[in-house]
Every structure is written in C-alpha cells, then in structure tokens.
Amino acid sequence: MFKISLMDHLDLEDAYKIELETNPSPWSKDNFFSSFEVGHKSLVCKCNDVIIGFLIFSLIKKESHLLNIAVQKKWQKKGAGKILMDVFIKQSKAMGAKKAFLEVRSKNRIAINFYNKFNFLKDAVRTNYYTGSNTDDAILMSLDL
Ligand SMILES: CC(C)(COP(=O)(O)OP(=O)(O)OC[C@H]1O[C@@H](n2cnc3c(N)ncnc32)[C@H](O)[C@@H]1OP(=O)(O)O)[C@@H](O)C(=O)NCCC(=O)NCCS
C-alpha cells in the first residue's frame, strides 16, 4: 500500500504542507526547501502516488541524524511512519553509519513512543531547548546501528 522513494524536487510543496499540518513549530519554508539543496537525504512515503509522509536525515561520517519526520494526520497510526523509519535505518547502515541520533520535544509523547518502538534510547535532556511560543525541553536519543 505504501511506497517509499527518495524525495524529488517536485515533492517539496506537498511535503511542506505536511510539515505545516503536523509540526507545532514548523521549519520555515526556506529552511525546508534549502535542506533539500544542501544535501540532506530525504524520503517520501506515497500512497497511490500521493505524498502522505516524509523523513529528512543527514549523514556525517558514521553518524546518521534524523532531522525531521512527519505523516499527514489522516494517515497516522497506519504504519507509514514505521516504513519510513525502517528505510532510514537500512539506508543509514548501508551508507556506513554506526549510530543514529535525534532530538524530540519532551511533550511529544507520541513521537517518543514511536522512537522507543525502534529501540532508540534516551541519552540526555536539554532544558528549554525549544524556545518561542512552544517552549519545551529536548530529549536526545540514539540508536546503535
Ligand atoms: C511520529 C509519527 C511520524 C508516527 O507516524 P505513524 O505513521 O503514525 O506511526 P506508525 O503507524 O508507523 O506507528 C508505529 C508505532 O509508533 C507508535 N505510535 C504511533 N502513533 C502512536 C500514538 N498515537 N500513540 C502511541 N503510540 C504511537 C506505536 O508503537 C506504533 O506501533 P503499533 O502500531 O504497533 O502500536 C506521526 O505521529 C507524526 O507525524 N507526528 C507528528 C510529527 C512529529 O511529531 N514528528 C516527530 C518530530 S521529533
């Protein structure tokens, strides 16, 4: 039902709509679009050729950093996020990464549950890391690949 592919330039607008719908402090459009240009790796999940989710990561030497993941609200809890994560983990390993890292808002229980499911472990907390109208601590998590 779901198909994962590398994000194409033409996918950016639809992926950014999902970012706006799901992230309480969305990336700016400039940041989102330039992330694609600066060489971050981006995946999309499609259902019948329609983008329903995306994942952005960067690889620095043997470290893979999960920068962003989101699934359109109406498609959540149907396994799309899991498939994106499975491909992210597989590709990171294939590209030589030994560890994956991410940070998540402490109030984002759903995402923390989601990451636990893939055996990510909590390494540290950065107090008040997220500023602005949605202040929150950041939980830093990692996974041995
Ligand atoms: C986090 C997110 C990407 C998960 O995507 P998803 O497609 O809904 O996740 P899946 O259906 O593949 O679920 C995989 C597992 O995650 C956990 N999970 C997912 N949604 C959950 C929920 N609402 N409550 C509790 N656990 C949940 C479950 O363990 C689930 O496994 P199960 O179905 O066997 O119980 C999605 O909720 C999302 O886009 N959230 C908004 C954006 C966001 O917070 N991104 C993370 C920023 S750090």
The ligand as an SDF file (V2000), in Angstrom:
LIG
                    3D

 48 50  0  0  0  0  0  0  0  0999 V2000
    5.5260   10.2560   14.9320 C   0  0  0  0  0  0  0  0  0  0  0  0
    4.8000    9.8920   13.6160 C   0  0  0  0  0  0  0  0  0  0  0  0
    5.7380   10.2110   12.4480 C   0  0  0  0  0  0  0  0  0  0  0  0
    4.4620    8.3920   13.6210 C   0  0  0  0  0  0  0  0  0  0  0  0
    3.9630    8.0330   12.3370 O   0  0  0  0  0  0  0  0  0  0  0  0
    2.7820    6.9770   12.1660 P   0  0  0  0  0  0  0  0  0  0  0  0
    2.6800    6.6460   10.7260 O   0  0  0  0  0  0  0  0  0  0  0  0
    1.5500    7.4960   12.8140 O   0  0  0  0  0  0  0  0  0  0  0  0
    3.3470    5.7350   13.0060 O   0  0  0  0  0  0  0  0  0  0  0  0
    3.0350    4.1740   12.7780 P   0  0  0  0  0  0  0  0  0  0  0  0
    1.5980    3.9840   12.4430 O   0  0  0  0  0  0  0  0  0  0  0  0
    4.0230    3.6170   11.8170 O   0  0  0  0  0  0  0  0  0  0  0  0
    3.2890    3.6000   14.2530 O   0  0  0  0  0  0  0  0  0  0  0  0
    4.4590    2.8860   14.6020 C   0  0  0  0  0  0  0  0  0  0  0  0
    4.4890    2.7600   16.1190 C   0  0  0  0  0  0  0  0  0  0  0  0
    4.6400    4.0600   16.7380 O   0  0  0  0  0  0  0  0  0  0  0  0
    3.8750    4.1120   17.9500 C   0  0  0  0  0  0  0  0  0  0  0  0
    2.7990    5.1000   17.7940 N   0  0  0  0  0  0  0  0  0  0  0  0
    2.4080    5.6970   16.6520 C   0  0  0  0  0  0  0  0  0  0  0  0
    1.3860    6.5450   16.8990 N   0  0  0  0  0  0  0  0  0  0  0  0
    1.1170    6.4490   18.2140 C   0  0  0  0  0  0  0  0  0  0  0  0
    0.1490    7.0610   19.0630 C   0  0  0  0  0  0  0  0  0  0  0  0
   -0.7590    7.9550   18.5840 N   0  0  0  0  0  0  0  0  0  0  0  0
    0.1650    6.7440   20.3680 N   0  0  0  0  0  0  0  0  0  0  0  0
    1.0610    5.8660   20.8710 C   0  0  0  0  0  0  0  0  0  0  0  0
    1.9980    5.2310   20.1030 N   0  0  0  0  0  0  0  0  0  0  0  0
    2.0300    5.5350   18.7980 C   0  0  0  0  0  0  0  0  0  0  0  0
    3.3040    2.7220   18.1630 C   0  0  0  0  0  0  0  0  0  0  0  0
    4.2550    1.9850   18.9320 O   0  0  0  0  0  0  0  0  0  0  0  0
    3.2400    2.1900   16.7380 C   0  0  0  0  0  0  0  0  0  0  0  0
    3.3090    0.7990   16.6870 O   0  0  0  0  0  0  0  0  0  0  0  0
    1.9330   -0.0890   16.7140 P   0  0  0  0  0  0  0  0  0  0  0  0
    1.0850    0.4140   15.5800 O   0  0  0  0  0  0  0  0  0  0  0  0
    2.4330   -1.4720   16.5250 O   0  0  0  0  0  0  0  0  0  0  0  0
    1.3160    0.1720   18.0380 O   0  0  0  0  0  0  0  0  0  0  0  0
    3.4560   10.6760   13.4670 C   0  0  0  0  0  0  0  0  0  0  0  0
    2.7200   10.5400   14.6720 O   0  0  0  0  0  0  0  0  0  0  0  0
    3.6200   12.1600   13.1770 C   0  0  0  0  0  0  0  0  0  0  0  0
    3.7510   12.5660   12.0240 O   0  0  0  0  0  0  0  0  0  0  0  0
    3.5800   13.0200   14.2210 N   0  0  0  0  0  0  0  0  0  0  0  0
    3.6700   14.4770   14.0140 C   0  0  0  0  0  0  0  0  0  0  0  0
    5.0690   14.9070   13.6480 C   0  0  0  0  0  0  0  0  0  0  0  0
    6.0660   14.5390   14.7220 C   0  0  0  0  0  0  0  0  0  0  0  0
    5.8000   14.6380   15.9090 O   0  0  0  0  0  0  0  0  0  0  0  0
    7.2720   14.1450   14.2760 N   0  0  0  0  0  0  0  0  0  0  0  0
    8.3600   13.7960   15.1720 C   0  0  0  0  0  0  0  0  0  0  0  0
    9.1530   15.0180   15.4670 C   0  0  0  0  0  0  0  0  0  0  0  0
   10.5320   14.6360   16.5660 S   0  0  0  0  0  0  0  0  0  0  0  0
  1  2  1  0
  2  3  1  0
  2  4  1  0
  2 36  1  0
  4  5  1  0
  5  6  1  0
  6  7  2  0
  6  8  1  0
  6  9  1  0
  9 10  1  0
 10 11  2  0
 10 12  1  0
 10 13  1  0
 13 14  1  0
 14 15  1  0
 15 16  1  0
 15 30  1  0
 16 17  1  0
 17 18  1  0
 17 28  1  0
 18 19  1  0
 18 27  1  0
 19 20  2  0
 20 21  1  0
 21 22  1  0
 21 27  2  0
 22 23  1  0
 22 24  2  0
 24 25  1  0
 25 26  2  0
 26 27  1  0
 28 29  1  0
 28 30  1  0
 30 31  1  0
 31 32  1  0
 32 33  2  0
 32 34  1  0
 32 35  1  0
 36 37  1  0
 36 38  1  0
 38 39  2  0
 38 40  1  0
 40 41  1  0
 41 42  1  0
 42 43  1  0
 43 44  2  0
 43 45  1  0
 45 46  1  0
 46 47  1  0
 47 48  1  0
M  END
$$$$
